[in-house]
Amino acid sequence: MDYYVAIREKCLDFFKNGEEKTIWDMAMECMDLEGLPMHCPPHHFLVPAVLLTACAREEEKSLEELDKLLAEADKRAKKVLGGFCGNYGNCGAGVGVGIFLSIYTKTTPLSDITWQWVNEATGRCLIKIASVEGPRCCKRNAFLAFDEAVEIVRERLGLELKRPEKVVCHYFENNKECKKEKCPFYPGKEY
């Protein structure tokens, strides 16, 4: 299965259905795709795809506009290699938030204020992700990146993305490196 295509299709379905879902709900439905590995580069696309979908829905963009945004996110996210977090010190979930904001604000290397925003967004997400020690966990890091992204979206775009009362991971049994009680999303853990 091409998980990039499957995630894109899910996001377009979320957009068309208009059902009230948080970005965590959308992300977990994408993470639940049959056979999607616990840790893999498609998570680097999942993060910006979900954020683009949520913001496009909030601003009532067209399905065609969203499809173009997702196509660009797909292209950029595929350049973020697996293991980026440990090998480059730059987790793909944090980079995914930067990809999202860069695309959404039409930022380029020559942009002024939005250039600052996208770099700051990635940095803030990386700091949030780094607040929990390794080893890597694509699910945990995506959840942490989304937590910071909600604030960034409010501050920079003026959009209010809903938060769930509590985010609970249901992937821990598939993660042989799970930190269990040391993870803020482990069942029974207060967030």
N, C-alpha and C positions, 0 to 999 in steps of 0.2 A: 504494500500500500504506500502511496506517496502521501506522507503525513502533511506535507506543506499544502497540497491540494485539499486534503480532507479538512484541515484546520480552516483554510480559506472558505470552503463550502459551508462549514458549520457557522462561521462568522456571518456569512451572507444570509444564512437561515435565521440566525439570531436577529439580524437587522430586519429581515422581511416579516418575521413573526411578531416583532414588537413587544414580546413578553418581557415583563419586568424581571431582569436578572442583574445581579451584581457582576462586576468583572471577575470576581472569584468563581461565581457560579458558571459563567461562560468558560473560564479557563479550565475548571474541573471537568466540564463536559468534553472539552477538547482533549484533556489529559486522559479521559476515559476511552478514547478511541481504541478499538481493538488492536492489541499488539504494540501500541506505542510504548517504547522502552521507558524505564524509570528515569534514565538520564540520556539525553540525546539532543543534537542540534535543533530539531524542530521546535524545542522550547524557546529558542532564540527568536523564532518567528511568532510563536503563540503569544508572547507578551505584547509586542506592538500590534498584532492583529486584533486582539481583544480590546486593547485601548482605543485603537482606531474605530472599531465597531461601536463601542460605547459612546465615544465622543461624536461620531457621525450621527448616531441615533439621537443624542441630546440636541444636536444642532439641526436636526431634520434634513441632513444632506440626502441626496438621491442614492439609490442602489448603485447606479453607474459610477458616481463619485467614489463611493466606498470601494467598489471593485478595483478602481484605479489605485486608490491608496493602498489596498491590500497587495496588489501586484508589485508596487514599489517596495513595500515592506518585505515581501517574499524575496525579491532580488537582493536587497541589502542584508537581510538576516542570513542568507545562505553564505555570506562571506565571513560570518562569525563561526569559527571552527569549534568542534567539540573539544572539551577540556580547556576552553579559553580561560575559565576561572583560575585554575591552578597553573596553567602553562604561561599565561600572559598577565595574570593579576587583574582580570577585567571580566567579571561574570556576564554571560550572555543575557541574563535577565535584566541586569542594569543597562547594558548596551541596548537591549530591546526597548527600554523606556526612552533612551536617547533617539533611537531610530523612529519610534512613534512620534515624539515631539518634533523632531526634525522634519518629518514628512508632513505632519499636520500643520506646522507653521510655515511650510515651504522654505525652510532654512537651507542655505548653501554655505560653503566655506567663505563666501564674501558677505554674508549677512552681518548685521550689526547686533542689535539687542537679542534677537532670537538665537544667534550663534552662542551668546553667553547662556541663554536659557537651556539649550540642549546639552551643553557640556556640564552645566550645573546639575541638571536633572540626572544625568548618568552618574555624576559624582555622588550626589545625595543617595541615589539608589545603591551604589556600591558601598557606601558607608553603612547603610541600613543592612545590607546583606552581610557585611563583615561584622555586624554586631553579634552574629552567631558563628562560632567556630566551625571549621570544616569537620569532616570531609564534605565534598559537594553534595548537593541535593537539588536537582532542577525544580522540584515541586516547591520546596521550602523557599528557595531563592526567588521563584516567581511570585509566591505569596508576599514575601517581604518587599519585592520591587513594587508590586501593586499597592501595598500599604503606603509607600512613599509617593507613588505616582498619583494617588488620589489627592494628596496635598498639592503636588506640583500642578495638576490639572486645574484645581480650584484657584491657585495663585496666578497662574500664567494664562489660562484660558477662560476663567470665570465660570467653569462648569462644575456642578456638584454631582460626583459619582457616588452612588450609594455604597455603603459598607455593610457587610453582614454583621450581625451581633457578635458572632464568633466564627473564626475560620478553623475548621477541624480537618486535618489530613486523614484521608483513608487509603493512602498509598504506602504507609510505613511498613506493612508486612512484605512488600515487594522490594524494599530497600535494605540490602544487607549491611549498609553502612549507617542506617538510621540512628540518630542521636537520642531517640526515644524522649525521655522526660526533659532532656536539654533543648529540645526543639519547641518553639512557642506554639506550634500547630499540632503537637502530639495530643491524641484524645485524652481528655481529663486535665490537660494543662490549661491554666488560666492565661489568657492572652491580654 
